[in-house]
Amino acid sequence: MKQIITLLLTLATSIFAGTQTAQAQDIWVDINGVRDLTADSLDILKQARPVPGSSRVDNNPVLFLVGNSTMRTGTLGNGNNGQWGWGYYANEYFDPKKITVENHALGGTSPRTFYNNFWTPVIEAVKEGDYVFLELGHNDNGPIDSIRARSSYRPNGKLEVRDDSVEVYNKVTKKREMVYTFGTYTRKFIKEVRAKGATPVLFTLTPRNAYEEDNPKRIQRKLTDFTPAILAIAKETGTPVIDLGDISATKLETYGPWKTDYHFYLDKIHSSAYGAKMNAQSAAEGILASDDPQLAQLKTFLNDKVHPKRCDQKRKQGLPVVFLCGDSTGKNEDKKPDGMWGWGSQGYTVFDSTKCVFQNQARAGRSTRTFVDEGLWEVVYNSLQPGDYVLIQFGHNDIGGIKDGKERGVIATAADTSHVYRLESTGQFKVIYSYGWYLKKMIRDAQEKGAIPILLTLTPRNEWHEGNGHTRGFVYPVKEKTSKTYIERRNETYGTWCRQVAKETGVELVDVHNITANALDKKGQKKAAAYFNHDHTHTSLKGARLNAQSVAEGLRKNNSEAAKLLKK
């Protein structure tokens, strides 16, 4: 720990002398309105910049990441502002038994400032067989002699690939400095990496959230001239290059504006966790697709995550798949006759297996948030094909602790909103969205793939009240005052939010909640007990079959296209 702190303090002192004065004058804002040129975090968790080479296991190679805030974003690099760099997730695509990944990127740096102030300890740790990923350029802007002192030399004001230099007075170090062109700095990195017997890999810059003026569906590729410069240097020097910008931009174009927006956070440059994960995935995919022989060995270090997981292995040719996404009311133990059952286990009782394949992807204990965050939704998303159906039903686990307890709660609204929370379990920061937002994400993801999402209201709980009208925020279908008990209805909360989301997105809504509740009201509280098991939420086999029948009844009432897939 002392070694980490000493190194970081030394770097911070040498680079950011006079930072406090500069910040007080508010002059750290660059042309993009970003303020991130500050000393890095002293965290010793995953977010901390490691001591170069400290992750090496035996004689295994190390993958060194060199970049700016798109690789390690924010002042501290710990997500406390909702932003993440793709270097945080890069290690997830490599086998740690074969290679370790070290993220040495730092927000606010340019090729010039990284080379002058951060490169020496990194290159000293590089050994034969290692790899160094270089993605720099976002901060190579502004006057060459500004207080930020980070732009490369640009003869005639243009980004230059050829070697050239000029001497200026550095206002940060208070010394004269020889400033080189972008091409010169890049060649210096490449030459020094190769001198150590390691392999340099160039990456084009991550895309920004900006569309071309004459084509609002195409992400800007020519926002800067860095891509042609990087590609030209790669060709000239024979260096492997991954066009990260194009790979990720192509994905964003298929997503559309709403989805593209949430891949960034606070601005149009820095990525959210979603954007950072996408860029890390794009980097891995670029390596896998490369035919450069210098990356042949690196490909063998990739793990299976680079290949998207699917769950449609039982797909039958010519038939759509009906996917159920939900919680334990959709999928539970589903084994013992007297145990707990989710209605998805009974999907075959209402859906015709000669017309479709019913795929139960619900998972006990999940909320909209955890179903997405744990990658369960991604598996469904990867499996979707045009004409498939996606039944989305959540709510029972979305209530509760957001940053404490089981940490699966969401912001209680249908409106798009988010907030950065610090989780008590790990102390790490995380952006949490609303119930409606997570539903809309799954809905729009499904539509993106040409599938048909259908929103289901949550199943009712076995809680009864004497009712007329409103009690405890729940609504009962009773107009006259009576002592009769009625099952609890959540129409003013989750029911309302689902209706709002369905209206906003234009998707079909099946009101399972009230269809089942009406059926149980007719049976009465005593007989209804047989439809639940263990507690007031989970259903018995009998209750699971009732909910499956409610889904079918709702589809028929809607004259849904999906009703054609039901048994007659």
C-alpha positions as CSV (number, residue, x, y, z in Angstrom):
1,M,0.0,0.0,0.0
2,K,2.8,2.4,0.9
3,Q,4.4,1.7,-2.5
4,I,1.1,2.6,-4.3
5,I,0.6,5.8,-2.3
6,T,4.2,6.9,-2.7
7,L,4.1,6.4,-6.5
8,L,0.8,8.2,-6.9
9,L,1.8,11.1,-4.7
10,T,5.0,11.5,-6.6
11,L,3.2,11.5,-10.0
12,A,0.6,13.9,-8.7
13,T,3.2,16.3,-7.3
14,S,5.3,16.3,-10.4
15,I,2.4,16.8,-12.8
16,F,-0.1,18.8,-11.1
17,A,1.9,21.5,-9.4
18,G,-0.3,24.5,-9.0
19,T,-3.5,22.5,-9.5
20,Q,-5.4,24.1,-6.6
21,T,-4.7,27.6,-7.9
22,A,-5.7,26.5,-11.4
23,Q,-9.0,25.0,-10.2
24,A,-9.8,28.0,-8.1
25,Q,-9.6,30.1,-11.3
26,D,-11.8,27.5,-13.1
27,I,-9.4,27.2,-16.0
28,W,-9.1,23.4,-16.2
29,V,-12.2,23.3,-18.4
30,D,-11.3,22.1,-21.9
31,I,-13.0,22.9,-25.2
32,N,-15.5,20.1,-24.4
33,G,-16.4,21.5,-21.1
34,V,-14.8,18.7,-19.2
35,R,-12.9,19.1,-15.9
36,D,-10.9,16.1,-15.1
37,L,-7.2,17.0,-15.0
38,T,-6.6,16.2,-11.3
39,A,-4.5,13.7,-9.4
40,D,-5.6,10.1,-9.6
41,S,-7.4,8.2,-6.8
42,L,-5.4,6.7,-3.9
43,D,-8.0,3.9,-3.7
44,I,-6.4,0.5,-3.4
45,L,-9.4,-1.3,-4.8
46,K,-9.9,-2.3,-8.5
47,Q,-10.2,1.4,-9.4
48,A,-6.7,2.3,-8.2
49,R,-3.9,2.7,-10.7
50,P,-1.6,-0.2,-10.0
51,V,2.1,-0.2,-9.5
52,P,3.3,-1.1,-13.1
53,G,4.0,-4.8,-13.4
54,S,2.7,-5.6,-9.9
55,S,0.0,-7.9,-11.3
56,R,2.4,-10.2,-13.1
57,V,2.0,-13.9,-12.2
58,D,5.2,-15.9,-12.6
59,N,6.4,-15.3,-16.1
60,N,3.0,-14.7,-17.6
61,P,2.6,-11.6,-19.8
62,V,0.9,-8.4,-18.7
63,L,-1.4,-6.3,-20.7
64,F,-0.8,-2.6,-20.0
65,L,-3.5,-0.1,-20.8
66,V,-2.5,3.4,-21.6
67,G,-5.1,6.0,-22.2
68,N,-7.2,8.9,-20.9
69,S,-10.6,9.4,-19.3
70,T,-12.3,7.2,-21.8
71,M,-10.2,4.3,-20.4
72,R,-10.2,5.6,-16.8
73,T,-12.8,8.3,-16.4
74,G,-13.6,10.9,-13.7
75,T,-11.5,12.6,-11.1
76,L,-11.0,9.5,-9.0
77,G,-11.7,6.8,-11.6
78,N,-14.2,5.1,-9.1
79,G,-17.5,5.9,-10.7
80,N,-18.6,8.5,-8.1
81,N,-19.8,10.7,-10.9
82,G,-21.5,7.9,-12.8
83,Q,-18.8,7.7,-15.4
84,W,-16.6,4.7,-16.1
85,G,-13.8,4.0,-18.5
86,W,-13.6,0.8,-20.6
87,G,-10.3,-0.1,-19.0
88,Y,-12.2,-1.0,-15.8
89,Y,-13.9,-3.8,-17.6
90,A,-11.1,-4.9,-20.0
91,N,-9.8,-7.6,-17.7
92,E,-13.2,-9.4,-17.8
93,Y,-12.4,-10.6,-21.4
94,F,-9.0,-12.2,-20.6
95,D,-8.1,-15.4,-18.9
96,P,-6.2,-14.3,-15.7
97,K,-4.3,-17.6,-15.7
98,K,-2.7,-16.6,-18.9
99,I,-2.4,-12.8,-18.8
100,T,-3.2,-10.0,-16.3
101,V,-4.5,-6.6,-17.2
102,E,-3.3,-3.3,-15.7
103,N,-5.2,-0.1,-16.3
104,H,-2.6,2.8,-16.2
105,A,-4.9,5.3,-17.9
106,L,-5.6,8.6,-16.3
107,G,-8.3,11.1,-17.0
108,G,-7.2,14.4,-18.6
109,T,-4.0,13.1,-20.1
110,S,-2.9,13.4,-23.7
111,P,-0.1,11.7,-25.6
112,R,2.2,14.5,-24.6
113,T,1.3,14.6,-20.9
114,F,1.2,10.8,-20.5
115,Y,4.5,10.3,-22.2
116,N,6.2,13.1,-20.2
117,N,4.8,12.2,-16.8
118,F,3.4,8.7,-16.6
119,W,5.1,6.6,-19.2
120,T,8.5,6.0,-17.6
121,P,7.3,3.7,-14.7
122,V,5.1,1.8,-17.2
123,I,7.7,1.1,-19.8
124,E,10.2,0.2,-17.2
125,A,7.8,-2.6,-16.1
126,V,7.2,-3.9,-19.6
127,K,8.9,-7.2,-20.4
128,E,9.3,-9.4,-23.5
129,G,5.9,-10.9,-24.4
130,D,3.8,-8.2,-22.9
131,Y,1.2,-6.1,-24.7
132,V,0.6,-2.3,-24.5
133,F,-2.8,-0.9,-25.6
134,L,-2.6,2.7,-26.6
135,E,-5.8,4.8,-26.9
136,L,-4.9,8.5,-26.6
137,G,-6.1,11.7,-28.3
138,H,-9.3,12.9,-26.8
139,N,-7.3,15.6,-24.8
140,D,-4.9,16.5,-27.5
141,N,-6.5,19.9,-28.0
142,G,-6.2,23.6,-27.2
143,P,-3.2,26.0,-27.4
144,I,0.2,24.3,-27.2
145,D,1.3,26.6,-24.4
146,S,-2.0,26.8,-22.4
147,I,-2.1,26.3,-18.6
148,R,-3.1,22.6,-19.2
149,A,0.0,22.1,-21.4
150,R,-1.2,19.0,-23.1
151,S,-1.7,19.6,-26.8
152,S,0.8,18.2,-29.3
153,Y,2.5,20.4,-31.8
154,R,0.3,21.2,-34.8
155,P,2.1,22.9,-37.6
156,N,-0.4,25.1,-39.5
157,G,-3.0,24.2,-36.9
158,K,-3.5,20.6,-38.1
159,L,-2.9,17.3,-36.4
160,E,0.3,16.1,-37.8
161,V,1.5,12.5,-38.4
162,R,5.0,13.4,-39.6
163,D,7.8,14.1,-37.1
164,D,8.2,17.7,-36.1
165,S,8.7,19.7,-32.9
166,V,8.8,23.1,-31.3
167,E,10.1,24.4,-28.0
168,V,7.7,26.3,-25.7
169,Y,7.5,27.4,-22.1
170,N,5.4,24.9,-20.0
171,K,3.2,26.9,-17.6
172,V,2.7,23.8,-15.4
173,T,6.3,22.7,-14.9
174,K,7.6,26.3,-15.2
175,K,10.3,25.0,-17.6
176,R,11.1,25.0,-21.3
177,E,9.7,21.9,-23.1
178,M,10.2,20.4,-26.5
179,V,6.7,19.6,-27.8
180,Y,6.3,17.0,-30.6
181,T,3.6,16.2,-33.0
182,F,0.9,13.5,-32.4
183,G,2.7,11.3,-34.8
184,T,6.1,11.7,-33.0
185,Y,4.6,10.8,-29.6
186,T,2.8,7.8,-31.0
187,R,6.0,6.5,-32.6
188,K,7.9,7.0,-29.3
189,F,5.4,4.8,-27.5
190,I,5.6,2.2,-30.3
191,K,9.4,2.2,-30.5
192,E,10.0,1.9,-26.8
193,V,7.5,-0.9,-26.4
194,R,9.1,-2.9,-29.2
195,A,12.6,-2.3,-27.7
196,K,11.4,-4.3,-24.7
197,G,10.3,-7.2,-26.9
198,A,6.6,-6.4,-26.2
199,T,3.8,-5.7,-28.7
200,P,2.2,-2.3,-29.0
201,V,-1.5,-2.1,-30.2
202,L,-3.1,1.1,-31.4
203,F,-6.7,1.9,-30.8
204,T,-8.8,4.6,-32.5
205,L,-10.7,6.8,-30.1
206,T,-14.0,5.8,-28.5
207,P,-17.0,7.5,-30.2
208,R,-18.9,10.4,-28.9
209,N,-22.6,10.8,-28.5
210,A,-22.9,12.9,-31.7
211,Y,-24.6,12.2,-35.0
212,E,-23.7,13.6,-38.4
213,E,-25.7,16.7,-39.4
214,D,-26.7,15.3,-42.8
215,N,-27.4,11.8,-41.5
216,P,-29.0,11.8,-38.0
217,K,-28.8,8.0,-37.8
218,R,-25.0,7.9,-38.3
219,I,-22.6,8.5,-35.4
220,Q,-19.9,11.0,-36.4
221,R,-16.8,9.3,-37.6
222,K,-15.0,12.5,-38.8
223,L,-15.5,14.5,-35.6
224,T,-11.7,14.6,-35.4
225,D,-8.8,13.7,-37.7
226,F,-7.4,11.2,-35.2
227,T,-8.7,8.0,-36.8
228,P,-7.0,8.5,-40.2
229,A,-3.8,9.6,-38.3
230,I,-3.8,6.5,-36.1
231,L,-4.5,4.2,-39.0
232,A,-1.8,5.8,-41.1
233,I,0.8,5.5,-38.2
234,A,-0.2,1.8,-37.8
235,K,0.3,1.1,-41.5
236,E,3.6,3.0,-41.6
237,T,5.1,1.3,-38.5
238,G,3.4,-2.1,-39.0
239,T,1.7,-1.8,-35.7
240,P,-1.6,-3.8,-35.0
241,V,-4.6,-1.4,-34.9
242,I,-8.1,-1.9,-33.6
243,D,-10.7,0.5,-35.0
244,L,-12.5,0.8,-31.6
245,G,-14.3,3.9,-32.6
246,D,-15.9,2.3,-35.7
247,I,-16.8,-0.9,-33.9
248,S,-18.6,0.9,-31.0
249,A,-20.1,3.6,-33.3
250,T,-21.7,0.9,-35.5
251,K,-23.3,-0.6,-32.4
252,L,-24.6,2.8,-31.2
253,E,-26.2,3.3,-34.6
254,T,-28.3,0.1,-34.2
255,Y,-29.3,1.2,-30.7
256,G,-30.9,4.5,-31.6
257,P,-30.8,7.8,-29.7
258,W,-32.5,6.7,-26.4
259,K,-30.2,3.8,-25.9
260,T,-27.2,5.6,-27.2
261,D,-27.8,8.4,-24.6
262,Y,-27.5,6.1,-21.6
263,H,-24.2,4.7,-22.8
264,F,-22.8,8.1,-21.8
265,Y,-23.2,10.0,-18.5
266,L,-23.2,13.7,-17.8
267,D,-21.8,14.6,-21.2
268,K,-21.3,13.3,-24.7
269,I,-17.8,12.0,-24.3
270,H,-17.5,10.0,-21.1
271,S,-19.2,6.7,-20.8
272,S,-21.6,5.2,-18.3
273,A,-21.0,1.7,-17.1
274,Y,-23.1,0.5,-20.1
275,G,-20.9,2.5,-22.5
276,A,-17.6,1.3,-20.8
277,K,-18.7,-2.3,-21.0
278,M,-19.7,-1.9,-24.6
279,N,-16.2,-0.4,-25.5
280,A,-14.4,-3.1,-23.6
281,Q,-16.5,-5.7,-25.5
282,S,-15.7,-3.9,-28.8
283,A,-12.0,-4.0,-28.0
284,A,-12.1,-7.7,-27.4
285,E,-14.1,-8.3,-30.5
286,G,-11.7,-6.2,-32.5
287,I,-8.8,-8.4,-31.3
288,L,-10.7,-11.6,-32.1
289,A,-11.5,-10.3,-35.6
290,S,-8.0,-9.1,-36.4
291,D,-5.9,-11.0,-39.0
292,D,-2.7,-9.4,-37.8
293,P,-0.3,-12.2,-36.9
294,Q,1.1,-10.1,-34.1
295,L,-2.2,-10.6,-32.2
296,A,-2.4,-14.4,-32.8
297,Q,-1.1,-15.2,-29.3
298,L,-3.2,-12.5,-27.6
299,K,-6.3,-14.1,-29.1
300,T,-5.6,-17.3,-27.2
301,F,-5.7,-15.3,-24.0
302,L,-9.3,-14.2,-24.5
303,N,-12.0,-16.0,-22.5
304,D,-15.5,-17.1,-23.5
305,K,-17.1,-13.8,-22.6
306,V,-16.0,-12.4,-26.0
307,H,-18.6,-14.8,-27.4
308,P,-22.1,-13.6,-26.4
309,K,-24.1,-16.1,-24.3
310,R,-27.5,-17.3,-25.7
311,C,-30.5,-19.2,-24.3
312,D,-32.3,-20.2,-27.5
313,Q,-30.7,-23.6,-28.1
314,K,-34.1,-25.2,-28.1
315,R,-35.3,-23.0,-31.0
316,K,-37.2,-24.9,-33.7
317,Q,-37.0,-23.8,-37.3
318,G,-39.9,-21.7,-38.4
319,L,-41.3,-21.2,-34.9
320,P,-41.0,-18.0,-32.7
321,V,-39.6,-18.2,-29.2
322,V,-41.7,-16.8,-26.3
323,F,-39.3,-15.7,-23.6
324,L,-40.4,-15.0,-20.1
325,C,-38.3,-12.5,-18.1
326,G,-39.3,-12.1,-14.4
327,D,-38.7,-13.1,-10.8
328,S,-39.7,-16.1,-8.6
329,T,-43.4,-15.7,-9.5
330,G,-42.2,-16.8,-13.0
331,K,-39.6,-19.3,-12.0
332,N,-39.1,-21.0,-8.6
333,E,-38.2,-24.4,-7.3
334,D,-40.7,-25.9,-9.8
335,K,-40.1,-29.5,-8.6
336,K,-42.1,-30.7,-5.6
337,P,-45.9,-31.1,-6.0
338,D,-46.4,-29.3,-2.7
339,G,-43.5,-26.8,-3.2
340,M,-43.2,-23.3,-4.6
341,W,-43.8,-22.9,-8.4
342,G,-43.5,-20.1,-10.8
343,W,-46.1,-19.8,-13.6
344,G,-43.4,-20.0,-16.3
345,S,-43.1,-23.7,-15.4
346,Q,-46.7,-24.0,-16.6
347,G,-46.2,-22.1,-19.8
348,Y,-46.7,-25.3,-21.7
349,T,-50.3,-25.6,-20.3
350,V,-51.3,-22.4,-22.2
351,F,-48.8,-22.1,-25.1
352,D,-49.0,-24.5,-28.0
353,S,-45.6,-26.2,-28.5
354,T,-46.5,-26.8,-32.2
355,K,-46.7,-23.1,-32.7
356,C,-43.9,-21.7,-30.6
357,V,-41.1,-22.5,-28.1
358,F,-41.7,-21.3,-24.6
359,Q,-38.5,-20.3,-22.9
360,N,-38.6,-19.5,-19.2
361,Q,-35.8,-17.2,-18.4
362,A,-37.2,-15.8,-15.1
363,R,-35.0,-16.0,-12.1
364,A,-36.0,-16.0,-8.4
365,G,-35.0,-13.0,-6.3
366,R,-34.4,-10.6,-9.2
367,S,-35.7,-7.1,-9.8
368,T,-35.6,-5.2,-13.0
369,R,-32.3,-3.8,-11.9
370,T,-30.6,-7.1,-11.0
371,F,-32.0,-9.0,-14.0
372,V,-30.2,-6.4,-16.2
373,D,-27.1,-5.9,-14.0
374,E,-26.4,-9.6,-13.6
375,G,-26.4,-10.2,-17.4
376,L,-29.6,-12.3,-17.4
377,W,-31.3,-9.9,-19.7
378,E,-28.2,-9.7,-22.0
379,V,-28.5,-13.5,-22.6
380,V,-32.1,-13.1,-23.7
381,Y,-31.2,-10.0,-25.8
382,N,-28.4,-12.0,-27.5
383,S,-30.9,-14.7,-28.4
384,L,-33.7,-12.6,-29.8
385,Q,-34.7,-12.9,-33.5
386,P,-37.4,-11.0,-35.4
387,G,-40.8,-12.4,-34.6
388,D,-40.0,-13.6,-31.1
389,Y,-42.0,-12.5,-28.1
390,V,-40.7,-11.3,-24.8
391,L,-43.0,-11.3,-21.7
392,I,-41.6,-8.9,-19.1
393,Q,-43.0,-9.1,-15.6
394,F,-41.3,-7.6,-12.5
395,G,-42.2,-5.7,-9.4
396,H,-42.0,-7.9,-6.3
397,N,-38.3,-7.4,-5.7
398,D,-38.0,-3.8,-7.0
399,I,-39.2,-2.5,-3.7
400,G,-36.6,-2.3,-0.9
401,G,-33.1,-1.2,-0.4
402,I,-31.3,0.5,-3.2
403,K,-27.9,0.9,-1.6
404,D,-28.4,-1.3,1.4
405,G,-30.0,-4.6,2.3
406,K,-30.3,-6.8,-0.7
407,E,-29.3,-3.8,-2.9
408,R,-31.8,-4.7,-5.6
409,G,-34.3,-1.8,-5.2
410,V,-35.0,0.8,-7.9
411,I,-36.2,4.4,-8.0
412,A,-39.9,4.1,-7.6
413,T,-41.3,5.8,-10.7
414,A,-42.1,5.2,-14.4
415,A,-40.2,8.3,-15.4
416,D,-36.6,8.1,-16.8
417,T,-34.3,9.0,-13.9
418,S,-31.1,7.9,-12.3
419,H,-28.9,8.6,-9.3
420,V,-25.4,7.6,-8.2
421,Y,-25.5,5.6,-5.0
422,R,-22.6,4.2,-2.9
423,L,-23.4,0.6,-2.1
424,E,-22.9,-0.5,1.5
425,S,-21.8,-4.0,0.6
426,T,-18.8,-3.0,-1.4
427,G,-18.4,0.8,-0.9
428,Q,-18.3,1.2,-4.6
429,F,-20.5,3.7,-6.6
430,K,-23.2,2.7,-9.0
431,V,-25.8,4.4,-11.1
432,I,-29.3,3.2,-10.3
433,Y,-32.2,3.9,-12.6
434,S,-36.0,3.8,-12.2
435,Y,-38.5,0.9,-12.4
436,G,-39.8,2.4,-15.6
437,W,-36.4,3.0,-17.1
438,Y,-35.3,-0.7,-16.6
439,L,-38.6,-1.8,-18.2
440,K,-38.1,0.5,-21.1
441,K,-34.6,-0.7,-21.6
442,M,-35.8,-4.3,-22.0
443,I,-38.7,-3.2,-24.2
444,R,-36.6,-1.1,-26.5
445,D,-33.8,-3.7,-26.6
446,A,-36.4,-6.3,-27.8
447,Q,-37.8,-3.9,-30.4
448,E,-34.3,-3.2,-31.6
449,K,-33.9,-6.9,-32.4
450,G,-37.3,-7.1,-34.2
451,A,-38.9,-9.0,-31.3
452,I,-42.3,-8.2,-29.8
453,P,-42.2,-7.2,-26.1
454,I,-45.3,-7.6,-24.0
455,L,-45.5,-6.0,-20.5
456,L,-47.2,-8.0,-17.7
457,T,-48.3,-6.5,-14.4
458,L,-47.0,-8.4,-11.4
459,T,-48.9,-11.2,-9.8
460,P,-51.0,-10.4,-6.7
461,R,-50.0,-11.2,-3.1
462,N,-52.0,-13.2,-0.7
463,E,-52.8,-10.2,1.5
464,W,-56.5,-9.4,2.2
465,H,-58.3,-6.3,3.6
466,E,-61.8,-5.2,4.3
467,G,-62.3,-2.9,1.4
468,N,-64.0,-0.1,-0.2
469,G,-61.8,2.1,-2.3
470,H,-58.3,3.1,-1.1
471,T,-56.4,1.5,1.7
472,R,-52.7,1.7,2.3
473,G,-52.2,3.0,-1.2
474,F,-53.8,0.0,-2.8
475,V,-57.0,0.0,-4.9
476,Y,-59.8,-2.5,-4.5
477,P,-62.6,-3.0,-7.1
478,V,-65.4,-2.3,-4.5
479,K,-67.7,0.7,-4.7
480,E,-70.0,-0.1,-1.7
481,K,-68.9,-0.1,1.9
482,T,-68.6,-3.7,3.0
483,S,-67.0,-5.9,5.6
484,K,-66.0,-8.5,3.0
485,T,-62.3,-8.9,2.4
486,Y,-60.6,-8.4,-0.9
487,I,-57.2,-9.3,-2.1
488,E,-54.6,-6.5,-2.2
489,R,-54.2,-4.6,-5.4
490,R,-51.2,-2.6,-6.4
491,N,-52.8,-0.5,-9.1
492,E,-51.6,2.8,-7.7
493,T,-48.0,1.9,-7.8
494,Y,-46.6,-0.9,-10.0
495,G,-49.9,-1.1,-12.0
496,T,-49.8,2.6,-12.7
497,W,-46.2,2.6,-13.6
498,C,-46.6,-0.4,-16.0
499,R,-49.5,1.4,-17.7
500,Q,-47.4,4.5,-18.1
501,V,-44.5,2.6,-19.6
502,A,-46.8,0.7,-21.9
503,K,-48.4,4.0,-23.1
504,E,-45.0,5.7,-23.6
505,T,-43.5,2.8,-25.6
506,G,-46.6,1.6,-27.3
507,V,-46.3,-2.0,-26.2
508,E,-49.1,-4.3,-25.3
509,L,-50.0,-4.7,-21.6
510,V,-51.5,-7.8,-20.0
511,D,-53.0,-7.0,-16.6
512,V,-52.1,-10.3,-14.9
513,H,-52.4,-8.6,-11.5
514,N,-56.1,-7.8,-11.7
515,I,-57.1,-10.8,-13.8
516,T,-55.7,-13.2,-11.1
517,A,-56.9,-11.0,-8.3
518,N,-60.4,-11.0,-9.7
519,A,-60.3,-14.8,-9.8
520,L,-59.1,-15.1,-6.3
521,D,-61.7,-12.6,-5.0
522,K,-64.4,-14.8,-6.3
523,K,-63.0,-17.8,-4.5
524,G,-62.6,-15.9,-1.3
525,Q,-59.7,-15.6,1.2
526,K,-60.0,-19.1,2.7
527,K,-60.0,-21.0,-0.7
528,A,-57.4,-18.6,-2.2
529,A,-54.8,-19.8,0.4
530,A,-54.4,-23.0,-1.6
531,Y,-53.0,-20.9,-4.5
532,F,-50.0,-19.7,-2.5
533,N,-47.1,-21.5,-0.8
534,H,-44.6,-20.6,1.9
535,D,-45.6,-17.0,2.1
536,H,-47.9,-14.3,0.7
537,T,-46.0,-13.9,-2.6
538,H,-45.0,-17.3,-3.9
539,T,-47.5,-19.6,-5.5
540,S,-48.2,-23.3,-5.3
541,L,-48.5,-25.4,-8.4
542,K,-52.2,-24.5,-8.4
543,G,-51.4,-20.8,-8.2
544,A,-48.8,-21.0,-10.9
545,R,-51.4,-22.6,-13.3
546,L,-53.9,-19.9,-12.4
547,N,-51.3,-17.2,-13.3
548,A,-50.5,-18.9,-16.6
549,Q,-54.2,-19.0,-17.4
550,S,-54.4,-15.3,-16.5
551,V,-51.7,-14.5,-19.0
552,A,-53.6,-16.5,-21.7
553,E,-56.9,-14.7,-20.8
554,G,-55.2,-11.3,-21.0
555,L,-53.7,-12.0,-24.4
556,R,-57.1,-13.1,-25.7
557,K,-58.9,-10.1,-24.3
558,N,-56.3,-7.9,-26.1
559,N,-56.8,-9.7,-29.4
560,S,-53.0,-10.1,-29.2
561,E,-51.0,-11.6,-32.1
562,A,-49.4,-13.7,-29.4
563,A,-52.8,-15.2,-28.6
564,K,-52.5,-17.1,-31.9
565,L,-49.7,-19.1,-30.1
566,L,-52.0,-20.3,-27.4
567,K,-53.7,-23.7,-27.2
568,K,-57.3,-23.7,-28.3
